[in-house]
Amino acid sequence: MTCNQLKAFSAVRKSLMSTETTIERIIRPHILTCTPETTLSDAAQRMMDTRCSSILVAIDETIVGIWTERDALALDMSTAQVFHAPIARYMTSPVKTINVKTSLGEAAMRFREEKVRHFLAVDDNGKHKGIVTQTDIVTNQGIEYYVSLREVETVLNRHAPIVSDLTPLDEAMKSMYAGRFDAVITQYQDGDYGILTERDVLRLISSNKPLALVGELASRPLICVPSNTSLYQARNLFLEKHIRHLGVTGSDGKLLGLVTFAELLASIEHDYVHELRETLDKRERSLVISRQHQRLAAKVFESTFEGIMITNAENVIKSVNPAFTQITGFMAHEVIGKTPTILSSGRHHESFYNKMRDDIAATGHWQGEIWNRRRTGETYPEWLTINAVRSDEGEVLNYVGVFSDITKRKSAEDQVLFLAHHDGLTGLPNRALFVDRLRHAIAHAHRERVKVAVMFLDLDNFKHVNDTLGHHIGDQLLQMTAQRLTSCMREGDTVARLGGDEFTVVLESIANNGEIDCVSQKIIETLSRPLRLDGTDIAITVSIGVSVYPDDSKDSDELIKYADTAMYRAKEGGRNNAMFFRLC
């Protein structure tokens, strides 16, 4: 960079810092302190109890030093006397401080530059406001840092030391301290892996019970993830498990190394500097838009019924219109500054979004159906159009998304599709769907060498019920019949209504005709139970005809015809019975 570029870069950096989230919003206001006379064992116990990685040493209200998990590695563990030594003997002094108005990105860089993990946050007057750690920076960065396709392999530490579980503990601690490692991988005699961390050493000190070997103290097993795991997934696992180290395995399952919060912090620093550089480039470009076009665009933006969302080139939301709020439920201030992932429903695979990004990059345009999430958590379908807005030089300045809620249209399409394959009165499959399922059942039976039964059912004297009690009673009777028939079937069987009072059934995977007889009798007994409809007791019977695959035919149409023929013979035989098809 030239001198002028460096100055411009510094100015942009300061400008960004003025609007970026500061550590004042994330610091822990409660400061864990102790007196200089406090023993290491007591201090360690207090750190374990409060899940703190450091403790400040204070005289009255003045902070004079700090003792951390890192400092615990420097102790001589060969004797238990060290546990009872005063903390003042081992604390670090003076304590490094950071102003509460420092941005998260700048704080990340400070941690890296000064090679510490804790800062005492102070205001402009030097008054103590709390503690901020590397972990706080990682966990409070927006998820936009992690939603990229970067994988843990990109921040993998392949040089993490591996020691035997029989290694003397003091030897491992000295190695960690000298190499500035916050953990070592422990390999047990059975080939399994564990991990020894600074937190484990702190736990040992708090227990006041010295151990001799690494394997007695290390945590086991080592939690591992594949090398193609995303940084976002790794970050979530850190928070879920309350851990700071993950093993990373290759495609062959072998351990490759460790990934830690420190690597994530380095990643954030890289992204932060990259963002500053891109912002500087954008500041050097200009785009002149006429006031007339601005007024017209503003009018359309405010009055259209379609939701509109405008992002910058980095996909950060800069503006939304009133229709956006009406459709999604999110107010403008709740989404501006965030990415569109706040609307993600979770119903689409990452490949869906990859294809969307590829299309936009190639053509500057994407259009299609997508499922998103309202503020209430409800998912809904929308028709979305995304266009890239470019400068005169061809650089992408913004993305504009215009969308409409198509919930009602989708519901209507689903209803039409349902009615195309189902009976409108009973909700049962219609003839088309019945025939399709019968053909699938025959194909399955052919492979498995089992039987399929086709049953044709007709309600006895149904016309008399319709004529005497009215069609509304007849419709209710058909609906109740459909429910009763369905209750007689197994889960894989099909009940359909072909029309009028005619019903059909497909019984799959039948071993013998005895099973069919049982089902037939169950249907006859169930349907013959009296019904009370609109104050009238109605008793109905049913005549059933049965054909069997492959005994009677291997053709679906013939099986239906033969079952129909058998049903008419059942009626001729006195009704309220079931007959199998027989060739005359």
C-alpha positions as CSV (number, residue, x, y, z in Angstrom):
1,M,0.0,0.0,0.0
2,T,1.1,3.6,-0.6
3,C,1.2,6.1,2.2
4,N,-2.1,7.7,1.0
5,Q,-3.8,4.3,0.8
6,L,-2.7,3.5,4.3
7,K,-4.1,6.7,5.6
8,A,-7.4,6.1,3.7
9,F,-7.5,2.5,5.1
10,S,-7.0,3.8,8.6
11,A,-9.8,6.4,8.2
12,V,-12.2,3.7,6.9
13,R,-11.2,1.4,9.8
14,K,-12.0,4.1,12.3
15,S,-15.3,4.9,10.6
16,L,-16.3,1.2,10.7
17,M,-15.3,1.0,14.4
18,S,-17.6,3.9,15.2
19,T,-20.7,1.9,14.0
20,E,-19.5,-1.6,14.9
21,T,-20.6,-3.5,18.0
22,T,-18.3,-2.6,20.9
23,I,-17.1,-4.7,23.8
24,E,-19.2,-2.6,26.1
25,R,-22.1,-4.7,25.0
26,I,-20.5,-8.1,25.7
27,I,-18.2,-7.7,28.7
28,R,-18.9,-9.6,31.9
29,P,-19.6,-6.9,34.5
30,H,-18.9,-9.3,37.4
31,I,-15.2,-9.4,38.1
32,L,-13.9,-12.4,39.9
33,T,-11.3,-11.1,42.4
34,C,-9.3,-12.4,45.4
35,T,-6.7,-11.0,47.8
36,P,-2.9,-11.5,47.2
37,E,-2.9,-13.9,50.2
38,T,-5.4,-16.3,48.6
39,T,-4.0,-19.7,48.0
40,L,-3.8,-21.1,44.4
41,S,-6.0,-24.0,45.4
42,D,-8.7,-21.6,46.7
43,A,-8.4,-19.4,43.6
44,A,-8.6,-22.3,41.3
45,Q,-11.7,-23.6,43.1
46,R,-13.4,-20.2,42.7
47,M,-12.6,-20.1,39.0
48,M,-14.0,-23.6,38.5
49,D,-17.2,-22.7,40.4
50,T,-17.8,-19.6,38.3
51,R,-16.6,-21.1,35.0
52,C,-14.0,-18.3,34.7
53,S,-10.7,-18.7,33.0
54,S,-9.0,-16.0,35.1
55,I,-9.1,-14.3,38.5
56,L,-8.0,-10.8,39.3
57,V,-5.9,-10.0,42.3
58,A,-7.1,-6.8,44.2
59,I,-6.0,-4.8,47.1
60,D,-9.0,-2.9,48.3
61,E,-10.5,-1.8,45.0
62,T,-7.2,-1.6,43.0
63,I,-6.5,-4.4,40.6
64,V,-2.8,-5.4,41.0
65,G,-2.6,-8.6,39.0
66,I,-4.2,-11.5,37.2
67,W,-3.8,-15.3,37.3
68,T,-5.2,-17.4,34.5
69,E,-5.5,-21.0,33.4
70,R,-2.4,-20.3,31.2
71,D,-0.4,-19.4,34.3
72,A,-1.3,-22.7,35.9
73,L,0.9,-24.5,33.4
74,A,4.0,-22.8,34.8
75,L,3.6,-24.3,38.3
76,D,5.9,-26.9,39.6
77,M,3.5,-29.8,40.3
78,S,6.1,-32.1,41.9
79,T,4.9,-31.2,45.3
80,A,1.5,-30.4,46.8
81,Q,2.9,-27.4,48.7
82,V,2.5,-25.3,45.6
83,F,-1.3,-25.6,46.0
84,H,-1.1,-23.7,49.2
85,A,1.2,-20.9,48.0
86,P,-0.2,-17.3,47.8
87,I,-1.5,-16.3,44.4
88,A,0.6,-13.1,44.5
89,R,3.7,-15.2,44.0
90,Y,2.4,-16.4,40.6
91,M,0.2,-13.6,39.3
92,T,0.9,-11.5,36.2
93,S,1.2,-7.8,36.8
94,P,0.3,-5.2,35.6
95,V,-3.1,-6.3,34.0
96,K,-3.6,-5.3,30.4
97,T,-6.6,-3.1,29.8
98,I,-8.9,-2.2,26.8
99,N,-11.4,0.6,26.4
100,V,-15.0,-0.4,26.5
101,K,-15.7,1.5,23.3
102,T,-13.3,-0.7,21.3
103,S,-15.1,-2.6,18.5
104,L,-15.2,-6.4,18.4
105,G,-13.1,-6.5,15.3
106,E,-10.4,-4.2,16.8
107,A,-10.5,-6.2,20.0
108,A,-9.9,-9.4,18.0
109,M,-6.8,-7.8,16.5
110,R,-5.6,-6.6,20.0
111,F,-5.8,-10.2,21.4
112,R,-3.7,-11.4,18.5
113,E,-1.1,-8.6,18.7
114,E,-0.6,-8.7,22.4
115,K,-0.8,-12.5,22.7
116,V,-3.2,-12.5,25.7
117,R,-6.6,-14.0,26.3
118,H,-8.0,-11.6,28.9
119,F,-8.4,-7.8,29.0
120,L,-9.7,-5.7,31.9
121,A,-12.3,-3.4,30.3
122,V,-12.1,0.2,31.4
123,D,-13.9,3.4,30.5
124,D,-12.4,6.7,29.5
125,N,-11.6,7.5,33.1
126,G,-9.8,4.2,33.7
127,K,-12.7,2.8,35.8
128,H,-13.0,-1.0,35.8
129,K,-16.1,-2.2,33.9
130,G,-15.6,-5.9,33.5
131,I,-13.6,-8.7,31.9
132,V,-13.5,-9.6,28.1
133,T,-11.9,-12.8,26.8
134,Q,-11.1,-14.3,23.4
135,T,-14.1,-16.6,23.9
136,D,-16.4,-13.6,24.3
137,I,-15.2,-12.2,21.0
138,V,-15.8,-15.5,19.1
139,T,-19.2,-16.2,20.6
140,N,-20.5,-12.7,20.0
141,Q,-19.5,-12.2,16.4
142,G,-22.5,-12.3,14.0
143,I,-23.1,-15.6,12.2
144,E,-22.2,-14.0,8.9
145,Y,-18.6,-14.8,9.8
146,Y,-19.4,-18.5,9.6
147,V,-22.0,-19.1,7.0
148,S,-19.5,-19.2,4.1
149,L,-18.3,-22.6,2.8
150,R,-15.1,-22.4,4.8
151,E,-14.3,-25.6,6.6
152,V,-12.5,-26.4,9.8
153,E,-9.6,-27.8,7.7
154,T,-8.8,-24.2,6.7
155,V,-8.0,-23.4,10.4
156,L,-6.7,-26.8,11.4
157,N,-3.7,-27.0,13.7
158,R,-1.8,-30.0,12.4
159,H,1.0,-29.5,14.9
160,A,-0.9,-30.1,18.1
161,P,1.3,-32.3,20.3
162,I,0.3,-35.9,21.0
163,V,1.5,-37.5,24.2
164,S,1.1,-40.9,25.8
165,D,-1.3,-41.3,28.7
166,L,1.7,-42.6,30.7
167,T,3.6,-39.3,30.2
168,P,4.4,-37.6,33.6
169,L,2.0,-34.7,34.1
170,D,4.7,-32.1,34.9
171,E,6.5,-33.0,31.7
172,A,3.3,-32.4,29.6
173,M,2.6,-29.1,31.4
174,K,6.1,-27.8,30.7
175,S,5.8,-28.8,27.0
176,M,2.4,-26.9,26.8
177,Y,3.8,-23.8,28.5
178,A,7.0,-23.7,26.4
179,G,5.2,-24.3,23.1
180,R,2.3,-22.0,24.0
181,F,-0.2,-24.8,23.6
182,D,-3.4,-24.6,25.5
183,A,-4.0,-28.4,25.1
184,V,-2.2,-31.6,24.2
185,I,-3.8,-34.7,22.6
186,T,-3.6,-37.8,24.9
187,Q,-3.3,-41.2,23.3
188,Y,-4.3,-44.1,25.5
189,Q,-2.8,-47.6,25.4
190,D,-6.0,-48.9,23.7
191,G,-5.5,-46.4,20.8
192,D,-8.3,-44.1,22.0
193,Y,-7.7,-40.3,22.2
194,G,-8.4,-37.8,25.0
195,I,-7.3,-34.2,25.6
196,L,-5.4,-32.5,28.4
197,T,-6.3,-28.8,28.6
198,E,-5.5,-25.8,30.8
199,R,-8.9,-26.2,32.4
200,D,-8.0,-29.8,33.4
201,V,-4.9,-28.5,35.2
202,L,-7.0,-25.9,36.9
203,R,-9.4,-28.6,38.1
204,L,-6.5,-30.5,39.5
205,I,-5.2,-27.5,41.5
206,S,-8.7,-26.9,42.8
207,S,-9.0,-30.5,44.0
208,N,-5.7,-30.2,46.0
209,K,-4.8,-33.8,44.9
210,P,-1.7,-34.0,42.8
211,L,-1.7,-36.6,40.0
212,A,1.4,-38.2,38.4
213,L,0.3,-39.1,34.8
214,V,-1.4,-37.3,32.0
215,G,-3.9,-40.1,31.5
216,E,-5.3,-39.7,35.0
217,L,-6.3,-36.0,34.4
218,A,-7.1,-35.8,30.6
219,S,-10.7,-35.7,29.4
220,R,-11.8,-38.7,27.5
221,P,-12.8,-39.2,24.7
222,L,-11.7,-36.4,22.4
223,I,-14.7,-35.0,20.6
224,C,-14.0,-35.0,16.9
225,V,-15.5,-33.7,13.7
226,P,-14.7,-34.5,10.0
227,S,-12.3,-32.1,8.2
228,N,-15.1,-30.9,5.9
229,T,-17.2,-29.6,8.8
230,S,-18.1,-25.9,8.4
231,L,-16.7,-23.3,10.8
232,Y,-20.3,-22.4,11.7
233,Q,-21.0,-26.0,12.7
234,A,-17.8,-26.2,14.7
235,R,-18.7,-22.9,16.5
236,N,-22.1,-24.3,17.5
237,L,-20.5,-27.5,18.8
238,F,-18.1,-25.5,20.9
239,L,-21.0,-23.6,22.5
240,E,-23.3,-26.7,22.9
241,K,-20.6,-28.9,24.6
242,H,-19.0,-26.0,26.5
243,I,-15.6,-27.0,25.1
244,R,-12.7,-25.1,23.4
245,H,-11.0,-27.9,21.4
246,L,-12.2,-30.3,18.7
247,G,-10.3,-33.1,17.1
248,V,-10.4,-33.1,13.3
249,T,-10.4,-36.4,11.4
250,G,-9.8,-37.1,7.7
251,S,-11.9,-39.1,5.3
252,D,-10.1,-42.2,6.5
253,G,-11.1,-41.5,10.1
254,K,-7.6,-40.8,11.2
255,L,-6.9,-37.8,13.6
256,L,-5.4,-34.9,11.7
257,G,-5.1,-32.3,14.5
258,L,-7.1,-29.8,16.6
259,V,-9.3,-26.8,15.9
260,T,-9.8,-24.3,18.7
261,F,-11.3,-21.0,19.6
262,A,-8.0,-19.4,18.9
263,E,-8.2,-20.6,15.2
264,L,-11.7,-19.1,15.0
265,L,-10.4,-15.8,16.4
266,A,-7.7,-15.7,13.7
267,S,-10.4,-16.4,11.1
268,I,-12.5,-13.5,12.4
269,E,-9.4,-11.2,12.2
270,H,-8.8,-12.2,8.6
271,D,-12.5,-11.6,7.7
272,Y,-12.4,-8.2,9.5
273,V,-9.4,-6.9,7.6
274,H,-10.8,-8.3,4.4
275,E,-14.0,-6.4,5.0
276,L,-12.1,-3.2,5.7
277,R,-10.2,-3.5,2.4
278,E,-13.4,-4.1,0.4
279,T,-15.1,-1.1,2.1
280,L,-12.1,1.0,1.0
281,D,-12.5,-0.2,-2.6
282,K,-16.2,0.7,-2.5
283,R,-15.4,4.2,-1.2
284,E,-13.2,4.8,-4.2
285,R,-16.2,4.1,-6.5
286,S,-19.1,6.4,-7.1
287,L,-22.5,6.0,-8.5
288,V,-24.6,9.1,-9.5
289,I,-28.4,8.6,-9.5
290,S,-30.7,11.4,-10.7
291,R,-33.1,12.8,-8.1
292,Q,-36.0,12.2,-10.3
293,H,-35.2,8.4,-10.4
294,Q,-34.7,8.5,-6.7
295,R,-38.1,10.0,-6.0
296,L,-39.8,7.5,-8.4
297,A,-37.9,4.5,-6.8
298,A,-38.9,5.7,-3.3
299,K,-42.6,5.9,-4.3
300,V,-42.6,2.4,-5.8
301,F,-40.6,1.1,-2.8
302,E,-43.1,2.4,-0.3
303,S,-46.4,1.6,-2.1
304,T,-45.9,-1.8,-3.7
305,F,-47.7,-4.8,-2.3
306,E,-44.6,-7.0,-2.9
307,G,-42.0,-7.2,-0.2
308,I,-38.6,-5.5,-1.1
309,M,-35.3,-6.1,0.6
310,I,-32.1,-4.3,-0.5
311,T,-28.7,-5.6,0.6
312,N,-25.2,-4.4,-0.1
313,A,-22.7,-6.4,-2.1
314,E,-21.8,-8.4,1.0
315,N,-25.4,-9.4,1.4
316,V,-26.0,-7.3,4.5
317,I,-29.5,-5.9,4.6
318,K,-29.6,-2.1,4.1
319,S,-33.3,-1.4,3.6
320,V,-36.8,-3.0,3.5
321,N,-40.2,-1.6,2.6
322,P,-43.5,-1.7,4.5
323,A,-44.7,-4.7,2.6
324,F,-41.7,-6.6,3.8
325,T,-42.8,-6.1,7.4
326,Q,-46.4,-7.0,6.6
327,I,-45.4,-10.3,5.0
328,T,-42.6,-11.4,7.3
329,G,-43.6,-9.7,10.6
330,F,-40.0,-8.3,11.0
331,M,-39.7,-4.6,11.7
332,A,-37.0,-2.7,9.7
333,H,-34.7,-2.2,12.7
334,E,-34.8,-5.9,13.5
335,V,-33.3,-6.9,10.1
336,I,-31.2,-4.0,8.9
337,G,-27.5,-4.8,9.4
338,K,-28.2,-8.5,9.4
339,T,-28.1,-11.0,6.5
340,P,-31.1,-12.6,4.8
341,T,-30.3,-15.8,6.7
342,I,-32.5,-14.3,9.5
343,L,-35.4,-15.4,7.2
344,S,-34.1,-18.9,6.5
345,S,-36.7,-21.7,7.1
346,G,-34.2,-24.5,7.2
347,R,-36.1,-26.4,4.6
348,H,-33.5,-25.9,1.8
349,H,-30.2,-27.7,1.5
350,E,-27.0,-25.6,1.1
351,S,-26.9,-26.8,-2.6
352,F,-30.1,-24.8,-3.2
353,Y,-28.4,-21.6,-2.1
354,N,-25.2,-22.4,-3.9
355,K,-27.2,-22.7,-7.1
356,M,-28.9,-19.4,-6.4
357,R,-25.6,-17.6,-5.9
358,D,-24.1,-19.2,-9.0
359,D,-27.0,-18.1,-11.1
360,I,-26.8,-14.5,-9.8
361,A,-23.1,-14.4,-10.3
362,A,-23.5,-15.7,-13.9
363,T,-26.6,-13.7,-15.0
364,G,-27.2,-11.1,-12.4
365,H,-30.6,-12.5,-11.8
366,W,-32.5,-15.3,-10.0
367,Q,-36.2,-16.1,-9.8
368,G,-38.0,-19.0,-8.1
369,E,-40.0,-20.4,-5.2
370,I,-38.4,-20.5,-1.8
371,W,-39.6,-21.2,1.7
372,N,-38.8,-18.6,4.4
373,R,-39.6,-17.9,8.0
374,R,-41.8,-15.2,9.5
375,R,-41.0,-13.5,12.8
376,T,-43.4,-15.9,14.6
377,G,-41.4,-18.9,13.4
378,E,-44.1,-19.9,10.8
379,T,-42.6,-21.0,7.5
380,Y,-44.3,-19.9,4.3
381,P,-43.7,-20.1,0.5
382,E,-42.8,-17.0,-1.5
383,W,-42.1,-16.2,-5.1
384,L,-38.7,-14.4,-5.0
385,T,-36.9,-12.4,-7.7
386,I,-33.3,-11.2,-7.0
387,N,-31.4,-8.8,-9.2
388,A,-27.9,-7.5,-8.9
389,V,-27.4,-3.7,-9.2
390,R,-24.1,-2.8,-10.8
391,S,-22.1,0.4,-11.2
392,D,-21.2,1.9,-14.5
393,E,-17.9,-0.1,-14.2
394,G,-19.8,-3.3,-13.8
395,E,-19.2,-3.8,-10.0
396,V,-22.0,-5.2,-7.9
397,L,-23.3,-2.5,-5.5
398,N,-26.5,-4.0,-4.2
399,Y,-28.8,-6.9,-4.5
400,V,-32.6,-6.2,-4.7
401,G,-35.0,-9.0,-3.7
402,V,-38.7,-8.6,-4.5
403,F,-41.1,-11.3,-3.2
404,S,-44.7,-12.1,-2.7
405,D,-46.4,-14.6,-0.3
406,I,-47.9,-17.5,-2.3
407,T,-49.3,-19.4,0.6
408,K,-52.9,-19.2,-0.7
409,R,-51.8,-20.2,-4.2
410,K,-49.9,-23.2,-2.9
411,S,-52.8,-24.2,-0.8
412,A,-55.1,-24.1,-3.8
413,E,-52.6,-26.1,-5.9
414,D,-52.4,-28.7,-3.2
415,Q,-56.2,-28.9,-2.9
416,V,-56.5,-29.3,-6.7
417,L,-53.9,-32.0,-6.7
418,F,-55.7,-33.8,-3.8
419,L,-59.1,-33.6,-5.5
420,A,-57.6,-35.0,-8.7
421,H,-56.8,-38.3,-6.9
422,H,-59.4,-38.4,-4.1
423,D,-63.1,-38.5,-3.7
424,G,-64.5,-35.2,-2.7
425,L,-67.1,-36.6,-0.3
426,T,-65.2,-39.2,1.7
427,G,-61.5,-38.1,1.1
428,L,-60.8,-41.7,0.0
429,P,-58.6,-42.4,-3.1
430,N,-60.6,-42.2,-6.3
431,R,-60.6,-44.7,-9.2
432,A,-57.3,-43.3,-10.7
433,L,-55.4,-43.5,-7.5
434,F,-56.9,-46.9,-6.6
435,V,-55.8,-48.4,-9.9
436,D,-52.3,-46.9,-9.5
437,R,-51.9,-48.4,-6.0
438,L,-53.3,-51.8,-7.2
439,R,-50.6,-51.9,-10.0
440,H,-47.9,-51.1,-7.4
441,A,-49.3,-53.8,-5.1
442,I,-49.2,-56.4,-8.0
443,A,-45.6,-55.5,-8.8
444,H,-44.6,-55.9,-5.2
445,A,-46.5,-59.2,-4.9
446,H,-44.7,-60.5,-8.0
447,R,-41.3,-59.8,-6.4
448,E,-42.2,-61.2,-3.0
449,R,-44.3,-64.1,-4.3
450,V,-47.4,-63.2,-2.2
451,K,-51.0,-62.6,-3.1
452,V,-53.1,-59.5,-3.5
453,A,-56.8,-59.4,-3.0
454,V,-59.2,-56.9,-4.7
455,M,-62.5,-56.4,-3.0
456,F,-65.5,-54.8,-4.6
457,L,-68.1,-53.6,-2.1
458,D,-71.6,-52.3,-2.7
459,L,-74.0,-51.2,0.1
460,D,-77.3,-53.1,0.1
461,N,-80.4,-51.1,-0.5
462,F,-78.5,-47.8,-0.3
463,K,-80.9,-46.3,-2.9
464,H,-83.8,-46.9,-0.5
465,V,-82.0,-44.8,2.2
466,N,-81.4,-42.0,-0.3
467,D,-85.0,-41.9,-1.5
468,T,-86.6,-42.1,1.9
469,L,-84.3,-40.1,4.2
470,G,-82.8,-37.7,1.7
471,H,-79.4,-37.3,0.0
472,H,-77.9,-35.5,3.0
473,I,-78.4,-38.6,5.1
474,G,-77.1,-40.7,2.3
475,D,-73.9,-38.6,2.2
476,Q,-73.4,-38.9,5.9
477,L,-73.9,-42.7,5.6
478,L,-71.2,-42.9,2.9
479,Q,-68.8,-40.9,5.0
480,M,-69.4,-43.1,8.0
481,T,-69.0,-46.2,5.8
482,A,-65.6,-44.8,4.6
483,Q,-64.4,-44.3,8.2
484,R,-65.5,-47.8,9.2
485,L,-64.0,-49.5,6.2
486,T,-60.7,-47.7,6.8
487,S,-60.7,-48.9,10.5
488,C,-60.9,-52.5,9.3
489,M,-57.7,-52.3,7.2
490,R,-54.1,-52.6,7.9
491,E,-51.8,-49.6,7.4
492,G,-50.5,-50.7,4.0
493,D,-54.0,-51.5,2.5
494,T,-56.0,-49.2,0.3
495,V,-59.7,-48.2,0.6
496,A,-61.2,-46.3,-2.3
497,R,-64.6,-45.0,-3.5
498,L,-65.4,-45.5,-7.1
499,G,-68.7,-43.6,-7.0
500,G,-72.2,-43.9,-5.6
501,D,-72.2,-46.6,-2.9
502,E,-69.4,-48.6,-4.5
503,F,-66.1,-49.0,-2.6
504,T,-63.0,-51.0,-3.4
505,V,-60.2,-52.4,-1.3
506,V,-56.7,-53.6,-2.0
507,L,-55.3,-56.1,0.5
508,E,-51.5,-56.4,0.0
509,S,-49.1,-59.2,1.0
510,I,-51.8,-61.9,1.6
511,A,-50.5,-65.4,2.4
512,N,-53.7,-67.3,1.9
513,N,-57.4,-66.9,1.3
514,G,-58.2,-67.4,4.9
515,E,-56.8,-64.0,5.7
516,I,-59.2,-62.5,3.1
517,D,-62.2,-64.3,4.7
518,C,-61.2,-62.8,8.1
519,V,-61.1,-59.3,6.6
520,S,-64.4,-59.8,4.8
521,Q,-66.2,-60.9,7.9
522,K,-64.7,-58.0,9.9
523,I,-66.1,-55.6,7.2
524,I,-69.5,-57.2,7.2
525,E,-69.8,-57.1,11.0
526,T,-68.5,-53.6,11.3
527,L,-70.8,-52.1,8.6
528,S,-73.8,-53.9,9.9
529,R,-73.7,-52.1,13.3
530,P,-76.6,-49.6,13.4
531,L,-75.8,-45.9,12.9
532,R,-77.7,-43.0,14.3
533,L,-77.8,-40.1,11.8
534,D,-79.9,-37.0,12.5
535,G,-82.0,-38.8,15.1
536,T,-82.6,-41.8,12.8
537,D,-81.3,-45.3,13.4
538,I,-80.0,-46.8,10.2
539,A,-78.8,-50.4,9.6
540,I,-77.0,-51.1,6.4
541,T,-75.4,-54.3,5.0
542,V,-72.8,-54.8,2.3
543,S,-72.2,-57.3,-0.5
544,I,-68.5,-58.1,-1.2
545,G,-66.9,-59.6,-4.3
546,V,-63.3,-60.8,-4.2
547,S,-60.7,-61.6,-6.8
548,V,-57.1,-62.7,-6.1
549,Y,-53.8,-62.1,-7.7
550,P,-52.3,-64.3,-9.2
551,D,-55.0,-67.0,-8.8
552,D,-57.7,-65.3,-10.9
553,S,-55.6,-63.0,-13.1
554,K,-52.3,-61.0,-13.2
555,D,-53.9,-58.0,-14.9
556,S,-55.2,-55.1,-12.7
557,D,-58.2,-54.3,-14.9
558,E,-59.3,-58.0,-15.0
559,L,-59.0,-58.3,-11.2
560,I,-61.3,-55.3,-10.7
561,K,-63.8,-56.7,-13.3
562,Y,-63.7,-60.1,-11.6
563,A,-64.2,-58.7,-8.2
564,D,-67.2,-56.7,-9.5
565,T,-68.7,-59.9,-11.0
566,A,-68.2,-61.7,-7.7
567,M,-70.0,-58.8,-5.8
568,Y,-73.1,-59.2,-8.0
569,R,-73.1,-62.9,-7.3
570,A,-73.0,-62.1,-3.6
571,K,-76.1,-59.9,-4.0
572,E,-77.8,-62.7,-5.9
573,G,-76.9,-65.0,-3.1
574,G,-78.9,-63.0,-0.5
575,R,-76.7,-59.9,0.1
576,N,-74.7,-59.2,3.3
577,N,-72.1,-61.7,2.4
578,A,-68.8,-62.1,0.5
579,M,-68.0,-64.3,-2.5
580,F,-64.8,-65.1,-4.3
581,F,-64.7,-65.0,-8.1
582,R,-65.1,-68.3,-9.7
583,L,-65.0,-69.0,-13.5
584,C,-68.3,-70.6,-14.6
